[in-house]
Amino acid sequence: MLILTFACNQAPPPVDPALKAQADAERIAAILESPDRQSWQLPDRVLAELKLKNGDIVADIGAGTGYFARRFAEKVAPKGVSVGYDINPAMVEFMQRDANNRNLAKNYRAHLIPSRNPVLEKDFYDVIFLCNTYQYLENRSKYFRNLAQSLKKRGRIVVIDFTKLDKADEESGEVPENLVDKETVKREFKAAGLKLKRDLKFLPSQYFLEFSRD
């Protein structure tokens, strides 16, 4: 009986943080890379509307697994660069591994970014892209004022996110009360001193908004 009691009171073995982080990344990847995403995200059409070209420099903020960042890297190669930014170190490591596995390391990078006060290279990016990320940003008008300084003279910020939903979306996992409607996005960008250039409606459950400094 004493032996059994001792065994029951033993602490569980410690979990390797690196292995846990990698497991979490793989779990998230299974959601973000679901084949069903093609039907509602329409990545090929998004790429066509962005009109990226060889030599462009793109920042994908909240890139996750690099679903779009790696596509940008292929589009702007061989002279351009796509940088996937995320607040989650496990996602950054996932993108770095993915870039190496796809032989895209020269054109595809990944870095951490804070949820507030982003500091990126000044006058550097042709496009700053945010997809399914808006709800996670803090102090958004200030955030975008800071980001605007990182755009080249004719650079653009593109926001793609979900329209308000009546109920949780089974495919994306989005919850209605967490989403930010596009009119709020427009107001917050205006407060940041940025101008709306395009409001596209080709996505079945999302908006596509493009802003610039001029």
C-alpha positions as CSV (number, residue, x, y, z in Angstrom):
1,M,0.0,0.0,0.0
2,L,2.8,2.4,0.8
3,I,4.4,1.7,-2.6
4,L,1.1,2.4,-4.4
5,T,0.6,5.7,-2.5
6,F,4.1,6.8,-3.3
7,A,3.6,6.1,-7.0
8,C,0.3,8.0,-7.1
9,N,1.9,11.1,-5.5
10,Q,4.8,11.2,-7.9
11,A,5.0,14.4,-10.1
12,P,4.6,13.8,-13.8
13,P,7.8,13.9,-15.8
14,P,8.8,17.4,-17.1
15,V,7.7,18.4,-20.6
16,D,10.4,19.5,-23.0
17,P,9.4,23.1,-23.8
18,A,10.9,22.9,-27.3
19,L,9.0,19.7,-28.1
20,K,5.7,21.2,-26.7
21,A,6.2,24.3,-28.8
22,Q,6.7,22.2,-31.9
23,A,3.7,20.1,-31.2
24,D,1.6,23.2,-30.7
25,A,2.9,24.6,-34.0
26,E,2.0,21.4,-35.8
27,R,-1.5,21.5,-34.3
28,I,-2.1,25.1,-35.4
29,A,-0.7,24.2,-38.8
30,A,-3.2,21.5,-39.3
31,I,-5.9,24.2,-39.0
32,L,-4.3,27.0,-41.0
33,E,-3.2,24.7,-43.8
34,S,-6.5,22.8,-44.1
35,P,-7.3,22.0,-47.7
36,D,-10.7,23.5,-47.1
37,R,-9.1,26.9,-46.9
38,Q,-8.6,27.1,-50.6
39,S,-12.4,27.4,-51.1
40,W,-12.9,30.4,-48.9
41,Q,-9.5,32.1,-48.9
42,L,-9.0,32.0,-52.6
43,P,-5.2,32.5,-52.4
44,D,-4.6,32.5,-56.2
45,R,-7.2,35.3,-56.6
46,V,-5.7,37.2,-53.7
47,L,-2.2,37.0,-55.2
48,A,-3.6,38.2,-58.6
49,E,-5.2,41.3,-56.9
50,L,-2.0,42.1,-55.0
51,K,-0.1,42.4,-58.4
52,L,3.2,41.5,-56.9
53,K,6.3,41.4,-59.1
54,N,9.9,40.3,-59.1
55,G,11.9,42.5,-56.7
56,D,9.0,43.5,-54.4
57,I,9.5,43.4,-50.7
58,V,6.5,42.1,-48.7
59,A,5.7,41.9,-45.0
60,D,3.1,39.4,-43.9
61,I,2.1,40.3,-40.3
62,G,0.4,37.6,-38.3
63,A,1.7,35.2,-41.0
64,G,1.1,32.0,-38.9
65,T,2.4,29.1,-40.9
66,G,3.3,31.3,-43.8
67,Y,0.3,30.3,-45.8
68,F,0.6,33.6,-47.8
69,A,4.2,34.5,-47.0
70,R,5.6,31.5,-48.9
71,R,3.4,32.3,-51.9
72,F,4.6,35.9,-51.8
73,A,8.2,34.6,-51.8
74,E,7.6,32.6,-54.9
75,K,5.9,35.6,-56.6
76,V,8.6,38.2,-55.9
77,A,11.6,35.9,-56.6
78,P,14.4,36.0,-57.5
79,K,15.2,39.5,-56.4
80,G,12.3,40.2,-53.9
81,V,11.8,39.1,-50.3
82,S,8.8,38.0,-48.3
83,V,9.1,38.4,-44.5
84,G,6.6,36.5,-42.3
85,Y,6.1,38.2,-39.0
86,D,4.3,36.6,-36.0
87,I,4.0,37.1,-32.2
88,N,4.4,33.3,-31.7
89,P,8.0,32.0,-31.6
90,A,6.7,28.5,-32.6
91,M,5.2,29.9,-35.8
92,V,8.4,31.8,-36.6
93,E,10.3,28.6,-36.3
94,F,7.7,26.7,-38.4
95,M,8.1,29.3,-41.2
96,Q,11.9,29.1,-41.0
97,R,11.8,25.3,-41.4
98,D,9.3,25.6,-44.2
99,A,11.4,28.1,-46.1
100,N,14.4,25.8,-45.9
101,N,12.4,22.7,-46.9
102,R,11.0,24.6,-49.9
103,N,14.4,26.0,-50.9
104,L,13.0,29.5,-50.4
105,A,15.4,30.7,-47.7
106,K,16.9,33.4,-50.0
107,N,13.4,35.0,-50.6
108,Y,11.5,34.0,-47.5
109,R,12.3,35.0,-43.9
110,A,10.5,34.9,-40.6
111,H,10.8,37.1,-37.5
112,L,9.0,37.9,-34.3
113,I,6.9,41.0,-34.0
114,P,5.2,42.6,-30.9
115,S,1.4,43.0,-30.8
116,R,1.9,46.7,-30.3
117,N,4.4,49.3,-31.5
118,P,5.9,47.4,-34.5
119,V,9.3,48.5,-35.5
120,L,10.2,47.6,-39.1
121,E,12.6,49.0,-41.6
122,K,11.7,52.6,-42.7
123,D,10.6,53.2,-46.3
124,F,11.3,49.5,-47.1
125,Y,8.2,47.6,-48.0
126,D,6.1,47.6,-51.2
127,V,3.2,45.8,-49.5
128,I,2.4,45.1,-45.8
129,F,-0.2,42.4,-45.6
130,L,-2.5,41.3,-42.8
131,C,-4.8,38.4,-43.1
132,N,-7.1,37.1,-40.3
133,T,-5.0,39.1,-37.9
134,Y,-6.8,42.3,-37.2
135,Q,-8.6,41.3,-34.0
136,Y,-5.2,40.5,-32.3
137,L,-3.6,43.9,-32.7
138,E,-3.5,46.4,-29.9
139,N,-3.8,50.2,-30.1
140,R,-4.5,49.8,-33.8
141,S,-4.5,53.4,-35.1
142,K,-1.1,54.0,-33.5
143,Y,0.0,50.6,-34.7
144,F,-0.8,51.5,-38.3
145,R,0.8,55.0,-38.0
146,N,4.0,53.2,-37.1
147,L,3.6,50.7,-39.9
148,A,3.0,53.4,-42.5
149,Q,6.6,54.6,-41.9
150,S,7.8,51.3,-43.2
151,L,6.1,51.7,-46.6
152,K,7.9,52.9,-49.7
153,K,6.5,56.0,-51.3
154,R,3.9,54.1,-53.3
155,G,3.6,51.2,-50.8
156,R,0.3,49.6,-49.7
157,I,-1.2,48.0,-46.6
158,V,-3.7,45.3,-47.4
159,V,-6.1,43.9,-44.8
160,I,-8.1,40.7,-45.4
161,D,-10.4,39.6,-42.6
162,F,-13.8,38.1,-41.9
163,T,-17.1,39.9,-42.2
164,K,-19.2,39.7,-39.1
165,L,-20.7,36.2,-38.7
166,D,-24.0,35.2,-37.2
167,K,-22.4,32.1,-35.6
168,A,-19.0,30.5,-35.3
169,D,-17.5,29.5,-38.6
170,E,-16.7,25.8,-38.7
171,E,-14.0,25.9,-41.4
172,S,-12.0,28.8,-40.0
173,G,-12.8,28.5,-36.3
174,E,-13.6,32.2,-36.1
175,V,-15.9,33.4,-33.3
176,P,-18.4,36.3,-34.2
177,E,-17.7,38.5,-31.2
178,N,-14.0,38.6,-31.9
179,L,-14.3,39.9,-35.4
180,V,-13.8,43.5,-36.5
181,D,-16.2,44.8,-39.2
182,K,-14.7,46.5,-42.2
183,E,-16.2,49.9,-41.5
184,T,-14.3,49.9,-38.2
185,V,-11.2,49.0,-40.1
186,K,-11.7,51.9,-42.4
187,R,-12.2,54.4,-39.5
188,E,-9.1,53.2,-37.7
189,F,-7.0,53.5,-40.8
190,K,-8.3,57.0,-41.4
191,A,-7.4,57.9,-37.9
192,A,-3.9,56.6,-38.6
193,G,-3.7,59.0,-41.6
194,L,-4.0,56.3,-44.3
195,K,-6.3,56.5,-47.3
196,L,-8.6,53.8,-48.6
197,K,-7.7,52.8,-52.2
198,R,-9.6,49.7,-52.9
199,D,-12.5,47.8,-51.2
200,L,-12.9,44.5,-53.1
201,K,-15.7,42.0,-52.6
202,F,-14.6,38.9,-54.4
203,L,-14.0,36.8,-51.2
204,P,-17.1,34.8,-50.1
205,S,-16.8,35.5,-46.4
206,Q,-14.1,38.2,-46.1
207,Y,-13.3,41.8,-47.1
208,F,-10.2,43.0,-48.9
209,L,-9.2,46.5,-48.1
210,E,-6.1,48.3,-49.5
211,F,-4.7,51.5,-48.0
212,S,-1.8,53.9,-48.8
213,R,-0.2,57.0,-47.4
214,D,-1.2,59.1,-50.4
